[in-house]
Amino acid sequence: MFKLFETQEDRLRLLNMLRTSGYKVRMHAYEYFVRNRYFVAFIHLMPSNRLAVIRGFRWNLKEFEDNVERLKSLIKRIDPNIKVEVQVD
């Protein structure tokens, strides 16, 4: 049986949830580039490890901090048991 986010259906579901939440998103397989006013975050899914990494950038730290909990909640709506790491570069 597939883990959540291993199937394209689950990854497209997250893409649609991000877009309906008002974000501009570009998806590449297991990676999402998320924009709001500016570039907000990079999300990398690793379904085999049940892990998602949300990475923000110091040059737009305020917008990242304003949105990171919302991004985490959207991911957890699909897989409540996934571990979400937050990083800032």
C-alpha positions in Angstrom: 0.0 0.0 0.0 1.2 3.5 -0.8 2.0 6.0 1.9 0.3 9.4 1.6 2.0 11.8 -0.8 3.5 8.9 -2.7 0.7 9.0 -5.2 0.3 11.9 -7.6 -3.3 12.3 -6.5 -2.3 13.3 -3.0 0.4 15.7 -4.2 -2.1 17.3 -6.6 -4.6 17.6 -3.7 -2.0 19.6 -1.7 -1.3 21.7 -4.8 -5.0 22.5 -5.1 -5.3 23.2 -1.4 -2.4 25.7 -1.5 -3.9 27.4 -4.5 -7.4 27.7 -3.1 -5.8 29.1 0.1 -4.6 32.0 -2.1 -1.0 31.0 -2.7 0.7 31.0 -6.1 2.4 27.6 -6.4 4.6 25.7 -8.8 4.9 22.0 -8.2 7.8 19.7 -9.4 7.2 16.1 -8.4 7.7 16.3 -4.6 8.6 20.0 -4.4 6.4 23.1 -4.2 7.6 26.6 -4.6 5.1 28.8 -2.7 4.5 32.5 -3.3 2.2 35.0 -1.7 3.3 38.6 -2.1 6.8 37.4 -2.5 8.4 34.0 -2.4 7.2 32.5 0.9 8.6 29.0 1.1 9.9 25.8 -0.5 8.1 22.6 0.5 9.8 19.3 0.0 7.9 16.1 0.6 9.6 12.8 1.5 6.7 10.3 1.8 8.9 7.3 2.3 10.2 8.9 5.5 6.8 10.5 6.4 8.6 13.8 6.4 7.9 17.3 4.9 10.4 20.1 5.1 9.2 23.7 4.8 12.1 26.0 4.1 12.0 29.8 4.4 14.5 32.4 3.6 15.9 35.2 5.8 15.4 37.8 3.1 11.6 37.3 3.5 11.4 36.1 7.0 8.4 38.1 8.1 6.2 36.7 5.3 7.5 33.2 6.0 6.7 33.5 9.7 3.2 34.8 8.9 2.5 31.8 6.7 4.4 28.8 8.0 1.7 27.5 10.4 -0.9 27.7 7.7 1.3 25.7 5.3 1.9 23.1 8.0 -1.8 22.8 8.6 -2.5 22.2 4.9 0.0 19.4 4.8 -1.3 17.9 8.0 -4.9 17.9 6.6 -3.8 15.3 4.1 -1.5 13.3 6.4 -2.0 14.1 10.1 0.9 11.8 11.1 3.6 13.4 8.8 6.5 15.0 10.6 7.0 18.6 9.4 10.4 20.3 9.8 10.7 24.0 9.5 14.0 25.5 8.4 15.2 29.0 7.6 18.2 29.6 5.3 
